[in-house]
Amino acid sequence: QVQVVESGGGLVQAGGSLRLSCTASGLTVAKYAGAWFRQAPGKEREGIGCISTLEGITVLPDSMKGRFKISRDNARNTLYLQMNSLRSEDTAIYYCAAARDYYCPNSWATWQAYPYWGQGTQVTVSS
């Protein structure tokens, strides 16, 4: 049984940084593309980016470019989301997801494209 677990969320002041981690059991992270999403209260789940096993990355939207970075450590079976210069509008629950294959799906920003999800970790940015 696959279990995906996010960690590293918390309360941070605006302008601060956080690094989220995502590990999985029952699934070899090195063999699958992984993605990060977030969902703010009252909003749709939003794709942040997807990283393939060959580290091709797509990041969206523009508000995150230059501030967020996705990486992976296959030896540790872990994905990371580094978030810098955090803003109050980044407050959300952040989710990690694993794809069905080693490459990011064409519809990578669509949550339905991923079969495996974590429970999410809360990130709160105070202004």
C-alpha positions in Angstrom: 0.0 0.0 0.0 1.3 3.4 -1.0 1.6 6.1 1.6 2.7 9.6 0.9 3.6 11.9 3.8 4.4 15.6 3.7 6.3 17.5 6.4 7.9 20.8 7.2 4.9 23.1 7.2 4.3 25.6 9.9 3.9 29.3 10.8 6.4 31.7 9.2 6.5 35.5 8.9 6.2 37.1 5.5 9.5 37.2 3.7 10.6 34.0 5.4 11.4 30.6 4.0 10.2 27.0 4.5 11.3 23.7 3.0 8.7 21.0 2.7 9.6 17.4 2.3 7.6 14.5 0.9 8.4 10.8 1.4 6.6 7.7 0.3 6.4 4.1 1.5 5.3 1.4 -0.8 6.6 3.4 -3.8 10.1 4.1 -5.0 10.2 7.8 -5.5 13.1 7.5 -7.9 10.9 5.8 -10.4 8.0 8.3 -10.5 7.4 11.9 -11.3 6.2 13.9 -8.3 4.3 17.1 -7.9 3.3 19.7 -5.4 -0.1 21.3 -5.1 -1.6 23.7 -2.7 -5.1 24.6 -1.6 -6.1 27.8 0.2 -9.4 28.1 2.0 -12.3 28.5 -0.4 -10.1 28.0 -3.5 -9.3 25.2 -6.0 -6.3 23.0 -5.5 -3.5 24.7 -7.5 -0.6 23.0 -9.1 2.9 24.3 -8.1 5.1 22.1 -10.2 6.0 18.6 -11.3 9.4 17.0 -11.3 10.2 14.0 -13.5 12.8 11.4 -12.6 15.1 13.2 -15.0 14.4 16.5 -13.1 12.4 18.2 -15.8 10.4 20.8 -13.9 7.4 22.9 -14.7 6.4 25.6 -12.3 3.3 27.6 -12.4 2.0 30.3 -11.8 4.3 33.3 -12.3 3.8 34.4 -8.7 5.8 31.4 -7.6 8.6 31.6 -10.2 11.9 32.7 -8.6 10.5 32.0 -5.1 9.7 28.3 -5.2 12.0 25.4 -6.2 11.2 21.7 -6.5 13.9 19.2 -6.1 14.3 15.5 -5.4 16.8 13.2 -3.6 16.2 9.8 -5.0 18.6 8.2 -2.5 16.5 9.5 0.3 13.2 8.7 -1.5 12.2 12.3 -0.9 10.8 15.3 -2.9 11.3 18.8 -1.7 9.6 22.2 -2.1 11.8 25.1 -1.1 9.8 28.3 -0.6 11.4 31.6 -0.2 10.1 35.2 0.2 6.8 33.9 1.4 3.7 36.0 1.3 0.5 35.9 3.1 -1.2 34.7 -0.1 1.0 31.6 0.1 -1.0 30.4 3.1 -2.5 27.1 2.2 -2.4 23.4 2.7 0.4 22.0 0.6 0.1 18.5 -0.9 2.6 16.2 -2.5 1.5 13.7 -5.2 3.1 10.9 -7.1 2.4 10.3 -10.8 1.8 7.0 -12.6 5.1 7.1 -14.5 8.6 8.6 -14.6 7.5 11.6 -16.6 5.2 14.4 -15.7 1.7 14.0 -17.2 0.7 16.5 -19.9 -2.0 17.6 -17.5 0.5 17.9 -14.7 -1.3 20.8 -13.0 -4.5 18.8 -12.8 -4.9 17.0 -9.5 -6.8 14.1 -11.2 -3.6 13.2 -13.0 -2.1 11.8 -9.8 -3.1 8.6 -8.2 -1.2 9.0 -4.9 -1.5 11.8 -2.5 -0.4 12.8 1.0 -2.6 14.3 3.6 -1.1 17.7 3.3 0.9 20.1 5.5 -0.3 23.5 6.6 1.7 26.5 5.8 0.6 29.8 7.4 2.4 33.0 6.5 1.8 35.9 8.8 2.0 39.5 7.5 
